Amino acid sequence: MEFNPDTLARQLDEAWETRQPLAPLGEGGLLADANQAYAVQQRWSAMRLARGERILGRKIGLTSKAIQTQLGVHEPDYGELWASRFYQAVAGRVEVPAAPFLLPRLEGELAFLIGTPLRGPGITPQQVLAASEALALAVEIVDSRIADWKIKLVDTVADNASYGGFTLGPWSKSLREADLRTLGMIIQRNGENAIEAVGAAALGHPARAVAWLANKLAEFDVSLQPGDIVLSGSLGGAVPFQPGDLFTIEMHSQPPLSVRIV
């Protein structure tokens, strides 16, 4: 079957809007490899931008060795942070509607606010930290337009790295000096611990994940620019949720973030 990125992008966009999932795109020869999948992702994003969407930055996925092994890949992937699914926290609290999602899961991450340009190849974690204006506790909602999360690498890449939405705690300049590798995070759901996470889960160090992204983007002649937000990838597991759930995300030296699903 001939590869048609526009057709696949339209199918993903319809699934996003209607919440009607798709069969895996990697089946039946629709997508042969990651390069084709990124082409679909780019077409889909272009469609949304043409309708008024904005890109706030990028997210990194598949930063866990266990997940890479499960999907049979040797590196992370990335997607774009669409502003239409950014949920602004106020005074450490935010409400996230459940209605737009299919099979959502919540993850705790670190966000980097890029202050000076980062253009690969050859970017190091040290350069990432030097170029970051501030960091923040982040919550990403991952979701899949692929039925029942039956995904392979090409499925999640084309599906904007399984992006659902995100929210942030306050930006902190002091986090640039923290030992991000050992930085701990606890996620409680309805008062009980659901995830105990640590920075090293994101490719060994969250800044290493951002360096990977900067170097990967260089393959497409793209760079990270001032004002870009970059999500590091999950520091722990992903927690399914439903309306009524209340999450509290705590990280050392940072104020807690409360996320209520409505």
N, C-alpha and C positions, 0 to 999 in steps of 0.2 A: 504494500500500500504506500502511495506517495506521501511523503511528509508535507503537511500543510500547517504551518504554525498559526496562521490566522484562524483557521477552523477550530483548532484546539483552544486557542485563546478565547474565542467566542463561547465555546462550551464551558470553560472554566468561569468566565464572567457570568454566564447564565446560572451556573450552579451557585456562585457567590450570591447572586441577587435573589434566587428563588429557593435556596436551601434544598435543592434537589441534587443529591450526590451523583457522581459519575462512576462508571466502571474504571478500573485501573488503566491509565493511559499507556503504560508499558506493554499491555497485552495486545496481541494482534498486530504488532509491528508499527503501532502509531508513533512511538518514540524510540529511536535506536540508541541514543546516548545522552550524556549530560549536556553536551553542546547544543543539541536540538532542544532539550528541555529548557535551557537558558534562553534560547531564541523564542520559545513560547512565552516564557515569563516576561521577556522584554516586550513582546507584542501585546500581551495582556495589560501590562503597565501603561503602555502607550495609549491603549484604548481608554483606560481610565483617566489618564491625564487629559485626553482630548475632551472628556466630559467634566473636567474641573477638579479632578483629584489632585492632591499635592503629595510630594514625597518628603518625609521628615528625616529620612536616613535609611539605614539598613539593619537587618537582623541576620545573625549567624545561627545556623542550625547544625545538627549532627556533630556537636563538639565532644560528645561522650564516646569513648572507645567502644563501650558496650553497644551503643546504637550503630556505630560505624560497622562493627562486626555483624550485627543483625541484618543490616542492609547490604553488606558485602562491599563497602566503600572504604577508601583510605584517607579521605579528607572531608572537611565540613562542606556545607553549602550555604547559600545566602539568598535573601529576598529583600524586598523593599518595605519600608514602614509607611503605610498609607495613612494620611492624616484623618481620613473619615472614620478610622477606627482607633484614634487616640482618645483616651478617656482622662480628662484633666482632674487630678486630685486636688482637693482644697482642704487645707488644715489637716493633712494626713488621712483624708477619707475620700473614697470615690465609689460611685455606683456604676456597675457595668451591666447593661441589659443582656439577658440570655437569648433574646429572640433572634438576633442576627446570625447565630452560630448553628452548626450542625452537630458535631461531637467535640465540643471544646474541652481543653485542658489548660490548667494554669501552671506556669513555671516562674520560679524566681531567678533573676539574672542581675547583671550589672550593666548599666548604661554609661557610655562614654560620650561626652560632648566634645567634638573635635574643634580645636581652636586655631590650628594652623594646618595647611594642606598636607596630606599624606599620599604620596604617589609611589607605588611600587614600580619595579620589584626591589627586593632587598630590604624592606622595612622590618625593623626589629621591635620586640616588645618595649624596649627602652625608648625608642623613637615614638611609639604610640603614647606612652605616658607623658613624654615631653610635649607632644602635640595636643594633648587633651587639656581642655580648659577646666573641666570638672567631671566628676563621676556621680552616679546616683543609683540607689536601689531601684530595680525595675521589675515589673511584672509583665510577662508576655502571656497572651492567650494564644495557644496554638490550636488550629482547627484544620480540618481537611475536607476538601471538596471531593475526595475519593471515598467511596462507600466503605464504611467500617474500618477506616485507617489501614486498608490493605495496600500499603504503599511500598514501592521500591524507589531508588534514588531518582529516576526520571520523573516519577509522579510528584514527589515533594518539591523538586526543583521547579518544574513547570507550574506547580500550584503555589508559586511565590513563597517557597520554603515553608509551606503549611502555616502561613500567617493568618492570624485571626484579629489581633488587636494588642494594645499595650497601654500601660500607665506607668508613671514615674513618681518616686519620692523627690524631695528637694535636691537640687544640685549641690555637691560638696567638693570644694577644692582640697580639703584635707585628705580625702580618699585617695588622691594621687600619691600620697606618701605612705599609704597603708600597705601591708603585706597582703596583696590581693589573693595570693595563692592559698593562704591559710584563713582568709576571711570567712567567717561562718554566717549562715543564714538559717532561720527557722521559719517554716510556714505552718500556721495553725489553721485548721478548718473547723469552724463551729466549736472553738475552744480546745480542740485536741490537736496534738502535733501530727502533721501529715507528712512533712518533709524536713529533714535536717541536711543542709546543703553546705558546700564549701567551694571556694573559688577555684581550686585546682581541678574541679570537674570540667571546667570549660577549657579543654585542650591543654591542661596542665597549668594554665595561668590565663585569666581573662584577657590580659593585654596581648598574649600570644595569639589568641583567637582574632583579635582586631588586626594584628599584624598580618595574619593569614588573609583576612579579607582585603586589606589594602594591596597585598601582592596578587591576589586572585583577580581583583578588579583591573589591575594593570594589563591583564590578558585581553581585556575589552577596551583598553585605552580610557579607563575611567579612574578617577581618584576620589578620595575622601576630602571634603571641603569644609571650611569653617562653618559651624552651625549644624553640621550633620550629627545626628544621634545614631549611635551604633549599639545594638544589644549584643552582649557577649556570647549568648548561648546559655542554656540552663546550667545552674549550679547544683541541681539535684533532679529528682524525678518530676513528672507531670501529674497533676491531680485533676481528675474530672470534676465538673461542678454542675449544679442545677440551681434554679431560682430559689432564693432564700438562704443560700450558703453565705457565710461570712468568713472571710479569710483575713488573718493578721500576719503580715510579713515583717520579721525583725532581723536586723543586721547590726553587727557591732558598730557602735559609735554613731548610728543613724536613728532618727525617729522612726517609730513603727508606721507601717502603711496598712490601712484598713480597706479591704475591697469587699463590697457587698454585691452579690449577684441578684438582680431584680428582674 
